[in-house]
């Protein structure tokens, strides 16, 4: 546990002190609507759209969407979800403003989620859910452990477990840049005030089950014939 906390602390320090390398012109992958009218930077996503660092993706109350990265990692957006996507070909930070996401990370690009100023990062290959509910952040490690870091402390969420976090906003040193500077709001980060285990996962699972099933269908077809149409999915 001590080694894990040291690792997370080091990670956070590196995030907050890194030199900025992201640019708005960096292509990250593609956004694909699953249901409802998802929007990318305010415009409706009809089939699939290339996403760039700095783009914002949102879904309506009846909407589902998925962000597909080049190496196979994915971020599924539940209903009524809005987030800004920051990163490059090596990694992605999903700055979650509202709603819920499920990240499938570790195939080559690490996906982190910033929600209310705390950063959720997978410790290994797997999948995890993050949702903003009633002003708190709920993190569920579906497969593999995840690390949750605030400016004051960090926690490990074991595989198969969920935790709820309540945060407080604190002013920190100005001028931070890089991954942390963009993942956290400029000059502001969050301290974890309360962290408790919860018995239920973020209600993303049922909401994106159809999206995951559609992905599995597409993968099965393309594994047999990469050029075969997947419209039947």
TORDOTI-838541 format. One record per residue (C-alpha): residue in three letters; chain; x, y, z. Coordinates in nm, 2 decimals, padded with zeros to 4 digits. Example, Ala and Ser with C-alpha at 12.3 -4.5 7.8 and 13.67 -1.06 7.14 Angstrom:
2
<r><resn>ALA</resn><chain>A</chain><x>01.23</x><y>-00.45</y><z>00.78</z></r>
<r><resn>SER</resn><chain>A</chain><x>01.37</x><y>-00.11</y><z>00.71</z></r>
***
This chain:
233
<r><resn>UNK</resn><chain>A</chain><x>00.00</x><y>00.00</y><z>00.00</z></r>
<r><resn>UNK</resn><chain>A</chain><x>00.28</x><y>00.24</y><z>00.09</z></r>
<r><resn>UNK</resn><chain>A</chain><x>00.45</x><y>00.17</y><z>-00.24</z></r>
<r><resn>UNK</resn><chain>A</chain><x>00.13</x><y>00.23</y><z>-00.42</z></r>
<r><resn>UNK</resn><chain>A</chain><x>00.08</x><y>00.57</y><z>-00.26</z></r>
<r><resn>UNK</resn><chain>A</chain><x>00.43</x><y>00.67</y><z>-00.34</z></r>
<r><resn>UNK</resn><chain>A</chain><x>00.37</x><y>00.57</y><z>-00.70</z></r>
<r><resn>UNK</resn><chain>A</chain><x>00.05</x><y>00.77</y><z>-00.72</z></r>
<r><resn>UNK</resn><chain>A</chain><x>00.21</x><y>01.07</y><z>-00.55</z></r>
<r><resn>UNK</resn><chain>A</chain><x>00.50</x><y>01.06</y><z>-00.80</z></r>
<r><resn>UNK</resn><chain>A</chain><x>00.25</x><y>01.03</y><z>-01.09</z></r>
<r><resn>UNK</resn><chain>A</chain><x>00.06</x><y>01.33</y><z>-00.96</z></r>
<r><resn>UNK</resn><chain>A</chain><x>00.38</x><y>01.53</y><z>-00.93</z></r>
<r><resn>UNK</resn><chain>A</chain><x>00.49</x><y>01.44</y><z>-01.28</z></r>
<r><resn>UNK</resn><chain>A</chain><x>00.15</x><y>01.53</y><z>-01.41</z></r>
<r><resn>UNK</resn><chain>A</chain><x>00.15</x><y>01.87</y><z>-01.25</z></r>
<r><resn>UNK</resn><chain>A</chain><x>00.51</x><y>01.95</y><z>-01.35</z></r>
<r><resn>UNK</resn><chain>A</chain><x>00.52</x><y>01.82</y><z>-01.71</z></r>
<r><resn>UNK</resn><chain>A</chain><x>00.59</x><y>02.04</y><z>-02.01</z></r>
<r><resn>UNK</resn><chain>A</chain><x>00.28</x><y>02.09</y><z>-02.23</z></r>
<r><resn>UNK</resn><chain>A</chain><x>00.29</x><y>01.88</y><z>-02.54</z></r>
<r><resn>UNK</resn><chain>A</chain><x>-00.07</x><y>01.87</y><z>-02.65</z></r>
<r><resn>UNK</resn><chain>A</chain><x>-00.21</x><y>02.08</y><z>-02.93</z></r>
<r><resn>UNK</resn><chain>A</chain><x>-00.56</x><y>02.13</y><z>-03.06</z></r>
<r><resn>UNK</resn><chain>A</chain><x>-00.45</x><y>01.98</y><z>-03.40</z></r>
<r><resn>UNK</resn><chain>A</chain><x>-00.36</x><y>01.65</y><z>-03.24</z></r>
<r><resn>UNK</resn><chain>A</chain><x>-00.60</x><y>01.38</y><z>-03.37</z></r>
<r><resn>UNK</resn><chain>A</chain><x>-00.70</x><y>01.14</y><z>-03.09</z></r>
<r><resn>UNK</resn><chain>A</chain><x>-00.94</x><y>00.90</y><z>-03.26</z></r>
<r><resn>UNK</resn><chain>A</chain><x>-01.30</x><y>00.90</y><z>-03.36</z></r>
<r><resn>UNK</resn><chain>A</chain><x>-01.64</x><y>00.96</y><z>-03.19</z></r>
<r><resn>UNK</resn><chain>A</chain><x>-01.92</x><y>00.73</y><z>-03.29</z></r>
<r><resn>UNK</resn><chain>A</chain><x>-02.29</x><y>00.79</y><z>-03.18</z></r>
<r><resn>UNK</resn><chain>A</chain><x>-02.47</x><y>00.48</y><z>-03.05</z></r>
<r><resn>UNK</resn><chain>A</chain><x>-02.82</x><y>00.64</y><z>-02.99</z></r>
<r><resn>UNK</resn><chain>A</chain><x>-02.96</x><y>00.98</y><z>-02.96</z></r>
<r><resn>UNK</resn><chain>A</chain><x>-02.80</x><y>01.29</y><z>-03.11</z></r>
<r><resn>UNK</resn><chain>A</chain><x>-02.45</x><y>01.32</y><z>-02.96</z></r>
<r><resn>UNK</resn><chain>A</chain><x>-02.27</x><y>01.64</y><z>-03.03</z></r>
<r><resn>UNK</resn><chain>A</chain><x>-01.91</x><y>01.73</y><z>-03.09</z></r>
<r><resn>UNK</resn><chain>A</chain><x>-01.82</x><y>02.09</y><z>-03.02</z></r>
<r><resn>UNK</resn><chain>A</chain><x>-02.20</x><y>02.16</y><z>-03.05</z></r>
<r><resn>UNK</resn><chain>A</chain><x>-02.25</x><y>01.99</y><z>-03.39</z></r>
<r><resn>UNK</resn><chain>A</chain><x>-02.44</x><y>01.67</y><z>-03.43</z></r>
<r><resn>UNK</resn><chain>A</chain><x>-02.23</x><y>01.35</y><z>-03.48</z></r>
<r><resn>UNK</resn><chain>A</chain><x>-02.41</x><y>01.16</y><z>-03.76</z></r>
<r><resn>UNK</resn><chain>A</chain><x>-02.18</x><y>00.87</y><z>-03.84</z></r>
<r><resn>UNK</resn><chain>A</chain><x>-01.83</x><y>00.91</y><z>-03.70</z></r>
<r><resn>UNK</resn><chain>A</chain><x>-01.61</x><y>01.21</y><z>-03.65</z></r>
<r><resn>UNK</resn><chain>A</chain><x>-01.24</x><y>01.26</y><z>-03.60</z></r>
<r><resn>UNK</resn><chain>A</chain><x>-01.17</x><y>01.40</y><z>-03.26</z></r>
<r><resn>UNK</resn><chain>A</chain><x>-00.89</x><y>01.63</y><z>-03.16</z></r>
<r><resn>UNK</resn><chain>A</chain><x>-00.73</x><y>01.74</y><z>-02.84</z></r>
<r><resn>UNK</resn><chain>A</chain><x>-00.95</x><y>02.01</y><z>-02.69</z></r>
<r><resn>UNK</resn><chain>A</chain><x>-01.28</x><y>01.88</y><z>-02.84</z></r>
<r><resn>UNK</resn><chain>A</chain><x>-01.60</x><y>01.85</y><z>-02.63</z></r>
<r><resn>UNK</resn><chain>A</chain><x>-01.84</x><y>01.56</y><z>-02.67</z></r>
<r><resn>UNK</resn><chain>A</chain><x>-02.19</x><y>01.55</y><z>-02.52</z></r>
<r><resn>UNK</resn><chain>A</chain><x>-02.48</x><y>01.32</y><z>-02.52</z></r>
<r><resn>UNK</resn><chain>A</chain><x>-02.85</x><y>01.40</y><z>-02.45</z></r>
<r><resn>UNK</resn><chain>A</chain><x>-03.07</x><y>01.22</y><z>-02.20</z></r>
<r><resn>UNK</resn><chain>A</chain><x>-03.14</x><y>00.94</y><z>-02.44</z></r>
<r><resn>UNK</resn><chain>A</chain><x>-02.80</x><y>00.93</y><z>-02.59</z></r>
<r><resn>UNK</resn><chain>A</chain><x>-02.50</x><y>00.70</y><z>-02.60</z></r>
<r><resn>UNK</resn><chain>A</chain><x>-02.16</x><y>00.75</y><z>-02.77</z></r>
<r><resn>UNK</resn><chain>A</chain><x>-01.82</x><y>00.59</y><z>-02.78</z></r>
<r><resn>UNK</resn><chain>A</chain><x>-01.47</x><y>00.74</y><z>-02.84</z></r>
<r><resn>UNK</resn><chain>A</chain><x>-01.25</x><y>00.49</y><z>-03.02</z></r>
<r><resn>UNK</resn><chain>A</chain><x>-00.88</x><y>00.53</y><z>-03.00</z></r>
<r><resn>UNK</resn><chain>A</chain><x>-00.64</x><y>00.40</y><z>-03.27</z></r>
<r><resn>UNK</resn><chain>A</chain><x>-00.50</x><y>00.11</y><z>-03.06</z></r>
<r><resn>UNK</resn><chain>A</chain><x>-00.83</x><y>-00.02</y><z>-02.94</z></r>
<r><resn>UNK</resn><chain>A</chain><x>-00.89</x><y>00.17</y><z>-02.61</z></r>
<r><resn>UNK</resn><chain>A</chain><x>-01.23</x><y>00.32</y><z>-02.57</z></r>
<r><resn>UNK</resn><chain>A</chain><x>-01.44</x><y>00.56</y><z>-02.37</z></r>
<r><resn>UNK</resn><chain>A</chain><x>-01.82</x><y>00.51</y><z>-02.35</z></r>
<r><resn>UNK</resn><chain>A</chain><x>-02.04</x><y>00.81</y><z>-02.28</z></r>
<r><resn>UNK</resn><chain>A</chain><x>-02.36</x><y>00.74</y><z>-02.09</z></r>
<r><resn>UNK</resn><chain>A</chain><x>-02.68</x><y>00.96</y><z>-02.12</z></r>
<r><resn>UNK</resn><chain>A</chain><x>-02.66</x><y>01.33</y><z>-02.03</z></r>
<r><resn>UNK</resn><chain>A</chain><x>-02.28</x><y>01.33</y><z>-02.03</z></r>
<r><resn>UNK</resn><chain>A</chain><x>-02.05</x><y>01.60</y><z>-02.13</z></r>
<r><resn>UNK</resn><chain>A</chain><x>-01.66</x><y>01.60</y><z>-02.13</z></r>
<r><resn>UNK</resn><chain>A</chain><x>-01.36</x><y>01.76</y><z>-02.29</z></r>
<r><resn>UNK</resn><chain>A</chain><x>-01.10</x><y>01.53</y><z>-02.44</z></r>
<r><resn>UNK</resn><chain>A</chain><x>-00.73</x><y>01.62</y><z>-02.40</z></r>
<r><resn>UNK</resn><chain>A</chain><x>-00.42</x><y>01.42</y><z>-02.50</z></r>
<r><resn>UNK</resn><chain>A</chain><x>-00.22</x><y>01.28</y><z>-02.78</z></r>
<r><resn>UNK</resn><chain>A</chain><x>-00.15</x><y>00.93</y><z>-02.94</z></r>
<r><resn>UNK</resn><chain>A</chain><x>00.00</x><y>00.80</y><z>-02.61</z></r>
<r><resn>UNK</resn><chain>A</chain><x>-00.27</x><y>00.90</y><z>-02.37</z></r>
<r><resn>UNK</resn><chain>A</chain><x>-00.60</x><y>01.07</y><z>-02.31</z></r>
<r><resn>UNK</resn><chain>A</chain><x>-00.75</x><y>01.27</y><z>-02.02</z></r>
<r><resn>UNK</resn><chain>A</chain><x>-01.13</x><y>01.29</y><z>-02.02</z></r>
<r><resn>UNK</resn><chain>A</chain><x>-01.23</x><y>01.60</y><z>-01.83</z></r>
<r><resn>UNK</resn><chain>A</chain><x>-01.58</x><y>01.50</y><z>-01.71</z></r>
<r><resn>UNK</resn><chain>A</chain><x>-01.82</x><y>01.79</y><z>-01.66</z></r>
<r><resn>UNK</resn><chain>A</chain><x>-02.14</x><y>01.59</y><z>-01.60</z></r>
<r><resn>UNK</resn><chain>A</chain><x>-02.27</x><y>01.24</y><z>-01.64</z></r>
<r><resn>UNK</resn><chain>A</chain><x>-02.09</x><y>00.91</y><z>-01.66</z></r>
<r><resn>UNK</resn><chain>A</chain><x>-01.82</x><y>00.74</y><z>-01.86</z></r>
<r><resn>UNK</resn><chain>A</chain><x>-01.68</x><y>00.39</y><z>-01.89</z></r>
<r><resn>UNK</resn><chain>A</chain><x>-01.31</x><y>00.36</y><z>-01.99</z></r>
<r><resn>UNK</resn><chain>A</chain><x>-01.15</x><y>00.05</y><z>-02.14</z></r>
<r><resn>UNK</resn><chain>A</chain><x>-00.78</x><y>00.13</y><z>-02.11</z></r>
<r><resn>UNK</resn><chain>A</chain><x>-00.45</x><y>-00.04</y><z>-02.15</z></r>
<r><resn>UNK</resn><chain>A</chain><x>-00.43</x><y>-00.17</y><z>-02.50</z></r>
<r><resn>UNK</resn><chain>A</chain><x>-00.17</x><y>00.10</y><z>-02.58</z></r>
<r><resn>UNK</resn><chain>A</chain><x>-00.31</x><y>00.43</y><z>-02.47</z></r>
<r><resn>UNK</resn><chain>A</chain><x>-00.37</x><y>00.51</y><z>-02.10</z></r>
<r><resn>UNK</resn><chain>A</chain><x>-00.71</x><y>00.68</y><z>-02.03</z></r>
<r><resn>UNK</resn><chain>A</chain><x>-00.75</x><y>00.90</y><z>-01.72</z></r>
<r><resn>UNK</resn><chain>A</chain><x>-01.06</x><y>01.08</y><z>-01.61</z></r>
<r><resn>UNK</resn><chain>A</chain><x>-01.07</x><y>01.41</y><z>-01.43</z></r>
<r><resn>UNK</resn><chain>A</chain><x>-01.40</x><y>01.46</y><z>-01.24</z></r>
<r><resn>UNK</resn><chain>A</chain><x>-01.44</x><y>01.75</y><z>-01.00</z></r>
<r><resn>UNK</resn><chain>A</chain><x>-01.07</x><y>01.81</y><z>-00.99</z></r>
<r><resn>UNK</resn><chain>A</chain><x>-00.96</x><y>01.45</y><z>-00.89</z></r>
<r><resn>UNK</resn><chain>A</chain><x>-00.79</x><y>01.22</y><z>-01.13</z></r>
<r><resn>UNK</resn><chain>A</chain><x>-00.88</x><y>00.86</y><z>-01.19</z></r>
<r><resn>UNK</resn><chain>A</chain><x>-00.61</x><y>00.65</y><z>-01.36</z></r>
<r><resn>UNK</resn><chain>A</chain><x>-00.59</x><y>00.27</y><z>-01.42</z></r>
<r><resn>UNK</resn><chain>A</chain><x>-00.31</x><y>00.09</y><z>-01.25</z></r>
<r><resn>UNK</resn><chain>A</chain><x>-00.33</x><y>-00.19</y><z>-01.50</z></r>
<r><resn>UNK</resn><chain>A</chain><x>-00.51</x><y>-00.31</y><z>-01.81</z></r>
<r><resn>UNK</resn><chain>A</chain><x>-00.88</x><y>-00.31</y><z>-01.75</z></r>
<r><resn>UNK</resn><chain>A</chain><x>-01.20</x><y>-00.10</y><z>-01.74</z></r>
<r><resn>UNK</resn><chain>A</chain><x>-01.35</x><y>00.15</y><z>-01.49</z></r>
<r><resn>UNK</resn><chain>A</chain><x>-01.65</x><y>00.37</y><z>-01.46</z></r>
<r><resn>UNK</resn><chain>A</chain><x>-01.66</x><y>00.73</y><z>-01.33</z></r>
<r><resn>UNK</resn><chain>A</chain><x>-01.98</x><y>00.92</y><z>-01.27</z></r>
<r><resn>UNK</resn><chain>A</chain><x>-02.07</x><y>01.25</y><z>-01.12</z></r>
<r><resn>UNK</resn><chain>A</chain><x>-02.38</x><y>01.21</y><z>-00.89</z></r>
<r><resn>UNK</resn><chain>A</chain><x>-02.53</x><y>01.46</y><z>-00.65</z></r>
<r><resn>UNK</resn><chain>A</chain><x>-02.21</x><y>01.66</y><z>-00.64</z></r>
<r><resn>UNK</resn><chain>A</chain><x>-01.99</x><y>01.36</y><z>-00.56</z></r>
<r><resn>UNK</resn><chain>A</chain><x>-01.77</x><y>01.14</y><z>-00.78</z></r>
<r><resn>UNK</resn><chain>A</chain><x>-01.83</x><y>00.76</y><z>-00.79</z></r>
<r><resn>UNK</resn><chain>A</chain><x>-01.55</x><y>00.54</y><z>-00.92</z></r>
<r><resn>UNK</resn><chain>A</chain><x>-01.61</x><y>00.17</y><z>-01.00</z></r>
<r><resn>UNK</resn><chain>A</chain><x>-01.32</x><y>-00.06</y><z>-01.10</z></r>
<r><resn>UNK</resn><chain>A</chain><x>-01.49</x><y>-00.31</y><z>-01.32</z></r>
<r><resn>UNK</resn><chain>A</chain><x>-01.17</x><y>-00.50</y><z>-01.42</z></r>
<r><resn>UNK</resn><chain>A</chain><x>-00.83</x><y>-00.41</y><z>-01.27</z></r>
<r><resn>UNK</resn><chain>A</chain><x>-00.74</x><y>-00.16</y><z>-01.00</z></r>
<r><resn>UNK</resn><chain>A</chain><x>-00.76</x><y>00.21</y><z>-01.04</z></r>
<r><resn>UNK</resn><chain>A</chain><x>-00.59</x><y>00.50</y><z>-00.85</z></r>
<r><resn>UNK</resn><chain>A</chain><x>-00.78</x><y>00.81</y><z>-00.74</z></r>
<r><resn>UNK</resn><chain>A</chain><x>-00.57</x><y>01.11</y><z>-00.66</z></r>
<r><resn>UNK</resn><chain>A</chain><x>-00.65</x><y>01.45</y><z>-00.51</z></r>
<r><resn>UNK</resn><chain>A</chain><x>-00.41</x><y>01.72</y><z>-00.41</z></r>
<r><resn>UNK</resn><chain>A</chain><x>-00.41</x><y>01.60</y><z>-00.05</z></r>
<r><resn>UNK</resn><chain>A</chain><x>-00.43</x><y>01.22</y><z>-00.06</z></r>
<r><resn>UNK</resn><chain>A</chain><x>-00.48</x><y>00.92</y><z>-00.29</z></r>
<r><resn>UNK</resn><chain>A</chain><x>-00.68</x><y>00.60</y><z>-00.29</z></r>
<r><resn>UNK</resn><chain>A</chain><x>-00.67</x><y>00.26</y><z>-00.46</z></r>
<r><resn>UNK</resn><chain>A</chain><x>-01.00</x><y>00.11</y><z>-00.57</z></r>
<r><resn>UNK</resn><chain>A</chain><x>-00.96</x><y>-00.26</y><z>-00.60</z></r>
<r><resn>UNK</resn><chain>A</chain><x>-01.09</x><y>-00.46</y><z>-00.90</z></r>
<r><resn>UNK</resn><chain>A</chain><x>-01.47</x><y>-00.52</y><z>-00.86</z></r>
<r><resn>UNK</resn><chain>A</chain><x>-01.51</x><y>-00.25</y><z>-00.60</z></r>
<r><resn>UNK</resn><chain>A</chain><x>-01.66</x><y>00.10</y><z>-00.60</z></r>
<r><resn>UNK</resn><chain>A</chain><x>-01.59</x><y>00.41</y><z>-00.40</z></r>
<r><resn>UNK</resn><chain>A</chain><x>-01.76</x><y>00.75</y><z>-00.36</z></r>
<r><resn>UNK</resn><chain>A</chain><x>-01.56</x><y>01.07</y><z>-00.32</z></r>
<r><resn>UNK</resn><chain>A</chain><x>-01.66</x><y>01.41</y><z>-00.20</z></r>
<r><resn>UNK</resn><chain>A</chain><x>-01.42</x><y>01.69</y><z>-00.29</z></r>
<r><resn>UNK</resn><chain>A</chain><x>-01.34</x><y>02.04</y><z>-00.18</z></r>
<r><resn>UNK</resn><chain>A</chain><x>-01.19</x><y>02.30</y><z>-00.40</z></r>
<r><resn>UNK</resn><chain>A</chain><x>-00.86</x><y>02.45</y><z>-00.29</z></r>
<r><resn>UNK</resn><chain>A</chain><x>-00.64</x><y>02.72</y><z>-00.45</z></r>
<r><resn>UNK</resn><chain>A</chain><x>-00.30</x><y>02.60</y><z>-00.54</z></r>
<r><resn>UNK</resn><chain>A</chain><x>00.01</x><y>02.75</y><z>-00.70</z></r>
<r><resn>UNK</resn><chain>A</chain><x>-00.05</x><y>02.92</y><z>-01.03</z></r>
<r><resn>UNK</resn><chain>A</chain><x>00.13</x><y>02.84</y><z>-01.35</z></r>
<r><resn>UNK</resn><chain>A</chain><x>00.10</x><y>02.47</y><z>-01.35</z></r>
<r><resn>UNK</resn><chain>A</chain><x>00.11</x><y>02.32</y><z>-01.70</z></r>
<r><resn>UNK</resn><chain>A</chain><x>00.12</x><y>01.99</y><z>-01.89</z></r>
<r><resn>UNK</resn><chain>A</chain><x>-00.11</x><y>01.70</y><z>-01.82</z></r>
<r><resn>UNK</resn><chain>A</chain><x>-00.20</x><y>01.82</y><z>-01.47</z></r>
<r><resn>UNK</resn><chain>A</chain><x>-00.24</x><y>02.18</y><z>-01.59</z></r>
<r><resn>UNK</resn><chain>A</chain><x>-00.50</x><y>02.08</y><z>-01.84</z></r>
<r><resn>UNK</resn><chain>A</chain><x>-00.66</x><y>01.80</y><z>-01.64</z></r>
<r><resn>UNK</resn><chain>A</chain><x>-00.72</x><y>02.03</y><z>-01.35</z></r>
<r><resn>UNK</resn><chain>A</chain><x>-00.87</x><y>02.37</y><z>-01.40</z></r>
<r><resn>UNK</resn><chain>A</chain><x>-00.60</x><y>02.64</y><z>-01.42</z></r>
<r><resn>UNK</resn><chain>A</chain><x>-00.48</x><y>02.73</y><z>-01.07</z></r>
<r><resn>UNK</resn><chain>A</chain><x>-00.74</x><y>02.51</y><z>-00.90</z></r>
<r><resn>UNK</resn><chain>A</chain><x>-00.74</x><y>02.14</y><z>-00.80</z></r>
<r><resn>UNK</resn><chain>A</chain><x>-00.95</x><y>01.94</y><z>-00.56</z></r>
<r><resn>UNK</resn><chain>A</chain><x>-00.89</x><y>01.79</y><z>-00.22</z></r>
<r><resn>UNK</resn><chain>A</chain><x>-01.06</x><y>01.46</y><z>-00.13</z></r>
<r><resn>UNK</resn><chain>A</chain><x>-01.27</x><y>01.53</y><z>00.18</z></r>
<r><resn>UNK</resn><chain>A</chain><x>-01.46</x><y>01.21</y><z>00.21</z></r>
<r><resn>UNK</resn><chain>A</chain><x>-01.39</x><y>00.87</y><z>00.05</z></r>
<r><resn>UNK</resn><chain>A</chain><x>-01.62</x><y>00.57</y><z>00.13</z></r>
<r><resn>UNK</resn><chain>A</chain><x>-01.68</x><y>00.23</y><z>-00.02</z></r>
<r><resn>UNK</resn><chain>A</chain><x>-02.02</x><y>00.18</y><z>-00.18</z></r>
<r><resn>UNK</resn><chain>A</chain><x>-02.20</x><y>-00.14</y><z>-00.26</z></r>
<r><resn>UNK</resn><chain>A</chain><x>-02.32</x><y>-00.05</y><z>-00.60</z></r>
<r><resn>UNK</resn><chain>A</chain><x>-02.13</x><y>00.05</y><z>-00.92</z></r>
<r><resn>UNK</resn><chain>A</chain><x>-02.19</x><y>00.37</y><z>-01.12</z></r>
<r><resn>UNK</resn><chain>A</chain><x>-02.51</x><y>00.31</y><z>-01.32</z></r>
<r><resn>UNK</resn><chain>A</chain><x>-02.32</x><y>00.33</y><z>-01.64</z></r>
<r><resn>UNK</resn><chain>A</chain><x>-02.32</x><y>-00.04</y><z>-01.69</z></r>
<r><resn>UNK</resn><chain>A</chain><x>-02.69</x><y>-00.08</y><z>-01.79</z></r>
<r><resn>UNK</resn><chain>A</chain><x>-02.68</x><y>00.24</y><z>-01.99</z></r>
<r><resn>UNK</resn><chain>A</chain><x>-02.40</x><y>00.14</y><z>-02.22</z></r>
<r><resn>UNK</resn><chain>A</chain><x>-02.46</x><y>-00.23</y><z>-02.24</z></r>
<r><resn>UNK</resn><chain>A</chain><x>-02.61</x><y>-00.19</y><z>-02.59</z></r>
<r><resn>UNK</resn><chain>A</chain><x>-02.30</x><y>00.00</y><z>-02.69</z></r>
<r><resn>UNK</resn><chain>A</chain><x>-02.07</x><y>-00.26</y><z>-02.56</z></r>
<r><resn>UNK</resn><chain>A</chain><x>-02.27</x><y>-00.54</y><z>-02.74</z></r>
<r><resn>UNK</resn><chain>A</chain><x>-02.25</x><y>-00.34</y><z>-03.06</z></r>
<r><resn>UNK</resn><chain>A</chain><x>-01.87</x><y>-00.32</y><z>-03.03</z></r>
<r><resn>UNK</resn><chain>A</chain><x>-01.85</x><y>-00.69</y><z>-02.97</z></r>
<r><resn>UNK</resn><chain>A</chain><x>-02.06</x><y>-00.75</y><z>-03.28</z></r>
<r><resn>UNK</resn><chain>A</chain><x>-01.84</x><y>-00.53</y><z>-03.49</z></r>
<r><resn>UNK</resn><chain>A</chain><x>-01.52</x><y>-00.68</y><z>-03.36</z></r>
<r><resn>UNK</resn><chain>A</chain><x>-01.65</x><y>-01.03</y><z>-03.44</z></r>
<r><resn>UNK</resn><chain>A</chain><x>-01.74</x><y>-00.94</y><z>-03.79</z></r>
<r><resn>UNK</resn><chain>A</chain><x>-01.41</x><y>-00.76</y><z>-03.86</z></r>
<r><resn>UNK</resn><chain>A</chain><x>-01.20</x><y>-01.04</y><z>-03.71</z></r>
<r><resn>UNK</resn><chain>A</chain><x>-01.33</x><y>-01.26</y><z>-03.99</z></r>
<r><resn>UNK</resn><chain>A</chain><x>-01.33</x><y>-01.00</y><z>-04.27</z></r>
<r><resn>UNK</resn><chain>A</chain><x>-01.19</x><y>-00.65</y><z>-04.20</z></r>
<r><resn>UNK</resn><chain>A</chain><x>-01.37</x><y>-00.50</y><z>-04.50</z></r>
<r><resn>UNK</resn><chain>A</chain><x>-01.71</x><y>-00.66</y><z>-04.42</z></r>
<r><resn>UNK</resn><chain>A</chain><x>-01.99</x><y>-00.41</y><z>-04.34</z></r>
<r><resn>UNK</resn><chain>A</chain><x>-02.10</x><y>-00.39</y><z>-03.98</z></r>
<r><resn>UNK</resn><chain>A</chain><x>-02.44</x><y>-00.22</y><z>-04.04</z></r>
<r><resn>UNK</resn><chain>A</chain><x>-02.62</x><y>-00.53</y><z>-03.91</z></r>
<r><resn>UNK</resn><chain>A</chain><x>-02.48</x><y>-00.46</y><z>-03.56</z></r>
***
